[in-house]
Amino acid sequence: MNENSVITHRNVGVLAVEAVEAPEIVTSAWIDEQLAETYERTGLKPGTLAELAGIEARRWWPEGVTFDQAAAMAGRAALDAADIDPSRVGMLISTSVCKHHLEPSVACAVHHQLQLGPSCLNFDVGNACLGFINGMQIAAAAIDAGAIDYALIVDGEGSRYTQETTIARLQQPTTEAADVFAEFASLTLGSGAAAAVLCRLDEHPEAHRLVGGVARAGTQHHGLCVGDLDRMTTDTHGLLVAGLDLGEAAWKHSGHDFDWEVGMDWYIIHQVSQVHTRLMTERLGIDPDKAPLTFPQYGNVGPAAIPITLASVADRIETGDRVLCMGIGSGLNTSFTEIVW
């Protein structure tokens, strides 16, 4: 029995994928300096972020830049790259984890900033770090159904506030080693924005064909990572093991529908850490040289990580190359989606 959800697309292309860098570089060495007294008091070793996680730096947006502004910047870049007038976009999906408020949706603000048309459906999709992939799947279904011609998927993430509050909390004299471990993942986060334009392939044969993929749930692990803007607590080891198991299970059950075992030209893996990437490529028998890395300088940028990584190598991908985007999100959920360039 195939316990994966299988998703296939008939007439969908990816017209553009663009990323926008947050300009302020925050090194792991700087974070270590902020926590030097805590490390010394609790007997922890500085350098873990860089040495174990492999994250040397991450980005912050300047004070005052909102998540929707970041998402809109990426959306504008993607529309420009696709050469599509905003009035032609039939669906806007914001997939940002970071939100300043519960309502209205982030998509409303992005829709307004990009001056999209009144007939453009706009809403948020939230599924932790898997949101961007889910947004693409929903938009692709709408294109295949003939409901829309173009869709814009956006994501704007910011780790500044979360990391500032986390550092301040961990600087308290009552902090113990267990507290640092519980909030360690918060220090691996990064800021950035990304967007993609999807289209009807029969109208744009030059677009990259969105083939489809699989999804799989492991929601018994929904308590392993729980966060909001103020605090994210994570069972780092438990999340790693459960995520690897879920990804491997999805991969092993995909052979009936997809021939990924023959080898892809590119693997765009969700960017978590050095350990996660190494173990995932080993589990699935993936050539690590075909899995480009952005986490060393950008950290884990949540749902934006996959499109940021894809955009970073887009000019090196050749026509006809098979690209497998491999996402996973706290909850746990995983999804693999293939694009033929």
C-alpha positions in Angstrom: 0.0 0.0 0.0 1.3 3.4 -1.0 0.8 5.7 2.0 2.0 8.8 0.2 -0.3 11.4 -1.2 0.5 11.6 -5.0 0.1 14.9 -6.8 0.5 15.3 -10.6 0.2 18.3 -12.8 -0.8 18.4 -16.4 -0.3 21.9 -17.8 1.8 23.9 -15.2 5.1 25.7 -15.7 7.4 27.6 -13.4 8.0 30.9 -15.2 10.3 32.5 -12.6 11.8 31.9 -9.2 13.4 34.9 -7.5 15.0 35.6 -4.1 15.7 38.8 -2.2 18.5 38.9 0.4 18.1 40.5 3.8 21.0 43.0 3.9 22.3 42.7 7.5 24.8 39.8 8.1 24.7 38.3 11.6 27.5 35.9 12.2 27.4 32.9 14.5 30.6 34.2 16.1 28.6 37.4 17.1 25.9 35.3 18.7 28.5 33.3 20.6 29.9 36.6 22.0 26.4 37.6 23.2 26.1 34.2 25.0 29.7 34.0 26.3 28.8 34.3 30.0 25.9 31.8 29.6 28.2 29.3 27.9 30.9 29.7 30.5 28.4 29.3 33.4 26.6 26.3 32.0 29.8 24.6 30.7 28.7 24.8 27.0 31.2 25.2 24.2 31.0 28.2 21.9 31.2 27.5 18.2 28.4 24.9 18.0 26.3 26.9 15.6 29.2 27.0 13.1 30.9 23.7 13.8 27.9 21.3 14.3 25.1 23.1 12.5 27.5 24.4 9.8 25.8 27.8 10.0 28.4 30.6 9.9 25.9 33.5 9.4 22.3 34.4 8.8 20.6 37.6 7.6 18.4 40.2 9.3 16.2 42.8 7.7 16.7 46.3 8.9 14.5 47.6 11.7 11.1 48.5 10.3 11.0 46.1 7.4 7.9 44.0 7.7 7.4 40.5 6.6 4.8 41.5 4.0 7.2 44.2 2.6 9.9 41.5 2.2 7.4 39.1 0.5 6.2 41.9 -1.8 9.8 42.7 -2.8 10.3 39.1 -3.9 7.0 39.1 -5.6 7.8 42.1 -7.6 11.1 40.7 -8.6 9.4 37.4 -9.8 6.8 39.3 -11.8 9.5 41.4 -13.5 11.6 38.3 -14.3 8.5 36.6 -15.7 7.5 39.8 -17.6 3.9 39.3 -16.4 1.7 42.3 -15.7 0.4 42.2 -12.2 -3.2 42.5 -13.5 -2.9 39.0 -15.1 -2.2 37.2 -11.8 -5.2 35.2 -10.8 -4.0 33.8 -7.5 -1.6 35.1 -4.8 -0.6 32.8 -2.0 1.6 34.0 0.9 3.3 31.1 2.6 5.2 33.1 5.3 5.6 31.5 8.8 6.3 35.0 10.2 3.3 37.2 10.8 2.9 40.4 12.7 -0.8 39.6 13.5 -3.4 36.9 13.1 -5.6 38.9 10.7 -5.8 40.1 8.1 -3.7 37.7 6.0 -0.2 38.6 4.9 -1.5 38.1 1.4 -3.8 41.1 1.7 -0.9 43.5 2.3 1.2 41.9 -0.5 -1.7 42.1 -2.9 -2.1 45.8 -2.2 1.6 46.6 -2.5 1.9 44.8 -5.8 -1.3 46.4 -7.1 -2.8 43.1 -8.1 -6.3 43.1 -9.6 -9.6 42.8 -7.6 -10.3 39.4 -9.2 -7.0 38.0 -7.9 -7.7 35.4 -5.2 -5.4 36.0 -2.3 -4.8 34.1 0.9 -2.2 32.7 3.3 -1.1 29.0 3.5 0.7 28.0 6.6 2.5 24.7 7.0 5.7 25.6 8.8 8.7 25.2 6.4 6.7 23.3 3.8 4.4 26.2 3.1 6.0 27.3 -0.2 5.8 23.8 -1.7 2.2 23.5 -0.6 1.4 26.9 -2.1 2.8 25.8 -5.5 0.7 22.6 -5.3 -2.5 24.5 -4.6 -1.8 27.1 -7.4 -0.9 24.3 -9.8 -4.2 22.6 -9.2 -6.0 25.9 -9.9 -4.1 26.3 -13.2 -4.8 22.7 -14.2 -8.5 23.2 -13.4 -8.6 26.2 -15.8 -9.5 28.6 -13.0 -6.5 30.9 -13.4 -3.7 31.5 -15.9 -1.0 32.8 -13.5 -0.2 32.4 -9.9 2.2 34.2 -7.6 3.6 32.4 -4.6 5.5 34.6 -2.1 7.3 34.2 1.2 8.9 36.7 3.5 10.7 35.6 6.7 12.5 37.5 9.4 14.5 36.1 12.3 15.7 39.4 13.9 13.0 39.7 16.6 13.0 36.0 17.5 16.7 35.9 17.8 17.0 39.1 19.8 14.4 37.9 22.3 16.0 34.4 22.4 19.5 35.9 23.1 18.1 38.2 25.8 16.3 35.2 27.5 19.4 33.0 27.3 21.5 35.8 28.8 19.5 35.6 32.1 21.5 34.3 35.1 18.9 31.5 35.7 19.5 30.0 32.2 20.6 26.3 32.3 22.2 24.2 29.6 18.9 22.5 28.9 17.4 25.9 28.1 20.1 26.6 25.6 19.5 23.2 23.9 15.7 23.8 23.8 16.1 27.1 22.0 19.2 26.2 19.9 17.2 25.9 16.7 16.0 29.5 17.1 19.5 30.6 16.6 19.8 28.8 13.3 17.0 30.7 11.7 17.6 33.3 9.0 15.8 36.1 7.1 15.0 36.4 3.4 12.3 36.4 0.8 11.4 34.5 -2.3 8.7 34.2 -4.9 7.7 32.1 -7.9 5.4 32.7 -10.9 3.4 29.7 -12.1 1.7 29.6 -15.5 -0.1 27.5 -18.1 2.5 25.5 -19.9 0.6 25.6 -23.2 0.8 29.4 -23.1 4.5 29.4 -22.1 6.4 26.4 -23.5 9.6 28.1 -22.4 8.6 27.7 -18.7 10.0 24.9 -16.5 7.5 22.0 -16.3 6.1 21.3 -12.9 5.7 17.5 -12.9 4.3 16.8 -9.5 5.4 14.7 -6.5 4.4 13.1 -3.3 3.6 14.2 0.3 3.5 12.3 3.5 2.4 13.1 7.1 3.9 12.1 10.4 1.8 14.3 12.6 2.4 12.2 15.7 5.5 14.4 15.9 3.6 17.7 16.0 5.0 18.6 19.5 8.7 18.3 18.6 9.0 21.9 17.4 6.6 24.6 18.6 7.2 28.3 18.0 5.9 31.8 17.6 7.7 35.1 17.1 8.9 35.3 20.8 10.1 31.7 21.3 10.7 28.5 19.5 11.3 25.4 21.5 12.6 22.3 19.8 13.6 18.7 20.6 16.5 19.0 18.1 17.5 15.4 18.2 14.0 14.0 18.1 13.0 16.3 15.3 16.1 15.3 13.3 15.4 11.5 13.7 11.7 11.8 13.0 12.3 14.1 10.0 14.8 11.7 8.5 12.5 8.7 9.0 9.6 10.5 7.4 11.6 11.7 4.4 13.0 8.2 3.9 9.5 6.7 4.1 8.2 9.1 1.5 11.1 8.4 -0.8 10.8 4.6 -0.5 7.0 4.7 -1.4 7.5 7.1 -4.4 8.8 4.5 -6.8 5.4 3.4 -8.1 4.7 6.9 -9.4 8.1 8.5 -10.0 11.5 7.2 -11.2 13.6 9.4 -8.9 15.8 6.5 -7.9 17.5 6.8 -11.4 19.0 10.0 -10.1 18.2 13.6 -10.4 20.4 16.4 -11.8 19.7 18.7 -8.9 18.3 18.1 -5.3 17.0 21.3 -3.7 16.8 20.2 -0.1 15.2 22.3 2.7 18.1 24.0 4.3 18.3 23.1 8.0 21.9 22.3 9.0 25.0 20.5 8.0 24.0 17.4 10.0 20.5 17.2 8.5 21.8 17.6 5.0 24.5 15.0 5.3 22.2 12.4 6.9 19.4 13.0 4.5 21.7 12.5 1.4 23.1 9.3 3.0 19.7 7.9 3.9 18.3 8.4 0.3 21.5 7.6 -1.5 21.7 11.1 -3.0 24.9 12.6 -4.5 25.6 15.5 -2.1 27.5 17.3 -4.9 24.1 17.7 -6.6 22.5 19.3 -3.5 23.5 23.0 -3.3 23.8 24.6 0.1 22.6 28.0 1.3 22.3 27.4 5.0 26.0 28.2 5.8 25.5 31.9 5.0 21.7 32.2 5.3 20.6 29.8 8.0 17.2 28.1 7.9 15.0 30.6 6.2 11.8 28.5 6.7 9.6 28.1 3.7 11.7 30.5 1.7 14.8 28.2 1.9 13.8 26.0 -1.0 13.1 28.8 -3.5 16.1 30.8 -2.2 18.3 27.8 -2.9 16.7 27.1 -6.3 17.1 30.8 -7.3 20.8 30.7 -6.3 21.6 28.0 -8.9 18.9 28.7 -11.5 21.5 30.1 -13.9 23.5 26.9 -13.7 20.5 24.5 -14.4 20.4 23.4 -18.0 17.3 22.8 -20.2 16.0 19.4 -19.6 17.6 18.9 -16.1 15.4 17.2 -13.5 15.2 19.1 -10.3 13.7 17.6 -7.1 12.6 20.0 -4.4 12.5 18.2 -1.1 10.7 20.0 1.7 9.9 19.2 5.3 8.0 21.1 7.9 7.4 20.9 11.6 4.3 18.9 12.3 5.7 16.8 10.7 5.0 16.9 7.0 7.2 16.3 4.0 6.7 16.8 0.2 8.9 16.1 -2.8 8.1 18.0 -6.0 9.8 17.6 -9.4 10.5 20.3 -11.9 11.9 19.6 -15.4 13.9 22.7 -16.4 
